[in-house]
């Protein structure tokens, strides 16, 4: 019996902290399981290639049975050639005094070039997960320069926010985190994101029945999730790396495996107008997949007026980000 061909996975910014935490887990089979080989194409800027060579040596030394091949390059066209998945981790970090708008514009040329390269050399069916922040608008910029790649194949990572939210709810309720389900993140990966406890469940029961401290849910839970990244930086002196890499693994697993009954997962996707969100934004929704390929926005979430107001506020922020980079957007917007 012929074994399946290796899945070609390109990772940008592979020499950074998130990339380092990510690629060993991919090579070990954490995404696609114990019977599927993978080939890694690692992209870095030229000055970082010597260090990335050391990472390749470590990959060899791990002797992963599922790692068919691994190469490093500073050329996007080489990294993305025939890719099945592209994980866009690399981007310019936010510096002191830099506004969010400044960061988006600074990253614009990177994601313009990478979108064009993906369009030119990746498989037509390639799927792209953007991790580098601001991930929603970075994904939008890259997607806009890849007119041949279906819009539904682009994703921005909000799974870290979902994981953070699930952990906070489980901790408050005093239960294992696997008891939390139907937990979604709406909107932008920013302070305007909406961790949706109203539709979530703990042990199959509504969160608001299990956690009766409703003031905590509004005044502590939501801000804690939205600002968790800043809290991590303050505590460890560096941004989230292992948890971000783990969330990227979780994102792709959720997109490539059928969703459990009455559950969901979160990712930023090309808005088709669900729940009144303007079309054409990369917006995080509660998602489900039945076959591990196509996805749909969950249609059974109850959205009352206060929740809708929060969702629309995040949508307005994304419209503002999009308008700030209109000159950087390509033909596939």
N, C-alpha and C positions, 0 to 999 in steps of 0.2 A: 504494500500500500504506500503510495506516494505521500510524503509529509507535506503540509502546506508550505508555500513559499514564505520566506521571512517578511515580516511587515517592516517597511522602510519608514523610520522615524527620524525626522530632523529636529534638532534642538538648538536654538540660538542662545547666545550668552552662556554656552555650556561650561565655561570656565569659572563662572560666578558661583556664589554660595548656593543659590537655588538649583542651578544646573548641576553642581556637584552632588547635591542631595538627591537629585532626580534621576540621573542617568544610571546609577547603580541599581536602583529599584526597577527601572524599566528592563534592564538587562537580566534581572533575576526572575522576571515573569510576573511582576506585580500587577500589570495591566491585563495582559492577554492570556495568562494562565500557563500551566506547566507543559503544554503541548505545542505552543506557538513560538517559533523563533523570531527574533527581531534583528534588524540591522540599524545601527546608529550612525547618523551623520551629524557631526558636531560643528557648529559654526561659532567662530569667535573673531574679534578684531585681531589684526596682525600682531600687535605687541603681546597679546595673551596666548599666542599659539605655543610658545615653548612650555609654559605651565600646563597647557592642555595636553601636550605630549606626555607629560607625567601622568595625567589622568588616564590616558589611553594605556599606559603601562600598567596602571592599577587595574583597569578593566581586564587586561590580559591575565594579570596575576589572580584575579578572582575565579578564573576558569568557569565562567557561567556557561552551562550547557545550552542555554537558549540564545546566547549572543552569537549570531552568525558572522557579524562583521562590525567594525567600528572604525571610523575615519574622522579626521579633523581637518578643517579648512577655514580660510578667511573669505571664501567666495560664495555668496548666496546661491549662485547658479549650480555650484557643485553640491552644496548641502541639500538643496531642495529637489535635485534631479530624481524623478520617478517616486517622490515621497508619497506615502499613504497618509501620514500624519505629520504636521509641522507644529511644534510647540515654541511659540515666540516668547522666550524668557528674557532675552537681552534687550536693554533699553537704557537710556540715560537716567541716572538717579536724580531725585529732587534735591537741590542744594539749598543751603540757608538763604532765605530771602527770595527764593524762587516761588512764584505763584503757580497754581495748578495750570492756568492758561499758558504760562511761560514753559512749563514742563511739556505740555501737549505740543506746542509749536517746536520745541527743541527736539522732540522725538519724531515729529512729522516726517522729516527726510528719511529716517531709518525705516519706518514702516511703509513709506512710499516705495522705496527701493525693494524691500522684501516682498511687498504685494506684487510688484511687477515680476520679480523673479519666480515667485510661486506660480503666477499665471503662465509664465513662459515654459517652465521645466517640470513642475510637479505633475502628478497624475491628475486628469480631469476630475477624478472623484476624491481628491485630497481633502482632508478635513484639518482645520487650523484652530488651535487653541491659543489665545493671547493671554499671557500671564503678566507681562511687563505693564506697569501702570503709567498713565491712566488707561486701564486695559480696554474699557468699552470703546473709547474714542480711538485708541491705537488700532484696535481691530477694525473699526469703521474706516480708518485711513487706508490700512492695508487692503481691505476688501474692495475699496473703491478703485484700486488699481489692478484688480484681478477680475476683469469682466467675464472670463471664461469659467470661473469657479462658481458653482451654485451658491446663492446667498445663504441657504440653510446649512452650508458647510463651515460657517465661521462662528466661533464661540469666544466669549470673553469670560475669564475665570472669576466667578463669584462663589465657588464652592468653599473657599477658605472661610468666607463669611458664614456660609451655611454650617460648616463644621464648628466654627466658634459659637454660633447661636445654639446648636444642638448641645454642645458641652455645657454652656451656661444654664440651659433649661434643665438638663439632667442633674447638674450639681445642685441647683435650687430645689428640685423635686426629690433629691436623694435616691436616684435610680440610675441603673446603667445607661450609658448613652444610646445603646441600640434600641431602647424603648421609645426614643423620640422619632416620630415619623411625620410625613406631610409638612415638613418645615421648608419654607421657601424664602429666598431673598429676591425682592423686587428692585429693579432699577439699576442705579449706577454703583460701581465699586468705589464709594466715597462716603462722606458723612451723611449724604441724603439717602443712602440705601435704606430699604425697609425690611427688616427681619420680621416675618409674618408669624407671630405666635397665635394669631386668632384662628388660623386654619390648621395649625399644627396639632399633633396628638402626642400624648405620653401614655404608653401602655394601652393605646387604643382609645383613650378618653381625651376630650378637649383639654388643651393646656390650661385654660381658665378654670376648669373644674379641679384640676390637680394642684395648680399653683393659685391659691386664693388671694395672694398678695398682689392684686392687680396694679397697685401703685408701683410696685417693683418692676412689673413687666414694662410699664411705660417709661418710668423715670430712671431706671437703672439698667434693665436688660438691653433695651434698644441702643442707648448710648455706649454701653460697654462693648457690644458687638461692633458698632460702627467705628469706634476709636481704639479697638484692640491692637491694631497694627502700631499705632503711636505708643501704646503702653508697652508693647514688646521692645520697641526701639529704646525707650527710656530705661527699661529694666536690664537689657542685655547689651546695649550699646551698638546694636546692629538690627537690621530689619529681619522679619520672619523669613526663614530659609527652609528649614525642615518641614514646617507646617505648610508652607506654600507649595513645596514639592509634593507633599502628601496630597494636598488638594488638587494638584494637577493630575496625579494618578487617579484620584477618586473621580474627577471630572470625566476623564476618558473612559474609565470603567463604566460609569453610569451611562455614557453615550453609546457604549458598545455592548451592553448587556441589558436584557429586558428589565424594565422597572418593576419592582415588587408591587403586588396588588395594593391599591389605595395608598401608594406612596408617591414621592416625586423627588426630583433633584433640581438644583439651580445652576443656571449658566446664562450669560448674556448671549442673546441670539438676535437675528434680524427681525425686528418687529413687523408683524403682519396686521397690526391693529387690534390685537386681542386686548380685552379689558379697557379699550379706549386709548391705549398707548399709541402715540403717533407712529405711523409707519416709517420705516427706514432708519430707526435708531437701533443700535446694539444695546438691548435692554434685557435685564435679567428677569426671568419668569420662572414659575414652577413648571417643570418639564416632565414628560414621560416618553418612553420609547417601548414599543411592543416587540421590535425585532432587532434592536441594537444598531439600527441604521437611521431610519427616519425618526423624527421626534415631533411631538405636538405639545402645545401649551395646555396644561391642565385646565379643563373648562368648568370644573365643579367647585372652584374656590369662591367663598362668599366674601364680597368686598363691600363693606359699608362705607358711608360717607367719610368718616375720619381716615380710614385706611386708603380710600381712593385719593383723598387730598395729599397724603404722603407719597403715594405712587406717582401722582401727577407732578409733585414738586421735584422728584428725582428725574422725571421725564423732561421737565423744563431745564434742569441743569444740563442734561445731555444735549438738548437742543442748543443751549448756549455754547457748550463745548464744540459741537458740530459747526456752528456758525463762526466760531473763532478760527477754524481751520478750513473754511470753505475753499480758499485758494489752493489748499493742498489736496483736495479731494479729486479723484479721477472719474472716469466715465461710468463706473459701475455703482455709483452712489445710489 
